[in-house]
Amino acid sequence: MRKIILAAALLLPPFAQPQLALADPLVTETAPSAISIAKDGDNFRVTNDSRRYQTNVLASAIADNTLYYQLLEIEQHQVSTEGPQTEQAFEEATAKVTVYPLTDEGKGPVAFTIEGKADAVEAMGDFVALTRFGCCVEVPTYAVYSLETGKYLFNATGEGHWGQWATLGAHGGAEFERIIAYHAKISAADADLFGETKNGAVIITYANQTEPLQRVMLIATEEDMGMDAPLEWMPKIDLVNKDNPKGTDRIYNQQGGNAVDLFTNATVRLVLDDAKSVEIPLVADRLDIAHAKLPKGYSLVEMKR
């Protein structure tokens, strides 16, 4: 009967359609943007502060049959120098994301804020990504944060909407999700991510949707780094187990249980090029770097999460 009524309503002309009364707005906000342009010799110095709002629903909340809405206030700050006789040059851009819960009562108090260097900001589901594009030979890198906790999860590079990830899942909801992502040189964020670690080449992060669980750095040989080997690499990460001997970017375990029993007996494989790859066993919900297979002269070290 409901289908018949709906079909009949859709056939009515627009002026005959039933009109639903809209309630008063729960939230009314403004986010003014600003631009400032000043002379800088023969050029112009342009300061652009943009602000916008976005609503979001956590995908993990949907999976758990509870809706959790958010209101995101996104602010971006960018300065550039431009003119008729010079190529446009950008200074390091920054961004700030302020997250508010959104309920039937309206906008709640600030849940958390996320700040960082970013040329672009995009939020979707459980995550928000602060992107740094870089220039010249640099590859884009995506700093991914949890929109459930506000915690920094990882940086990702590679082919894909927000870099290239591999994921593991298991019956039981968002709590039983794992992400393996990598950040490989060369990008605009390398100095911040690798710090002063000599010959650091790749960072691999093992995380769930709310926090990083483990982070390791691949140390290459001085000879390879001296020859700018990362410029020639085409990294790709995947998962190998008895059911996926050739590798896959997604493994799902239909069984329930504890994470240490579910996320095990697999290998994280990072292919750097035709001759070099890294294989790290996944044992009891941990990357077992002590038993990893590495190119000659390479090593893995644990990092702070």
Secondary structure, DSSP 8 states (H G I E B T S, - for coil): -HHHHHHHHHHS-GGGS--------S-------EEEEEEETTEEEEEEEEEEEEEEE-HHHHHTT---EEEEEEEEEEEEEEETTEEEEE---EEEEEEEEEETTEE-S--EEEEEE-SEEEEETTEEEEEE--STT-B-EEEEEETTT--EEEEE-SSSTTS-EEEEEETTSGGGEEEEEEEESSBTTHHHHHTT-TTEEEEEEEE-SSSEEEEEEEE--HHHHHTTGGGT---EEEEEETTEEEEESEEEE-S-S-HHHHS-SEEEEEE-SSS-EEEEEEETTEE-GGG-B--TT-EEEE---
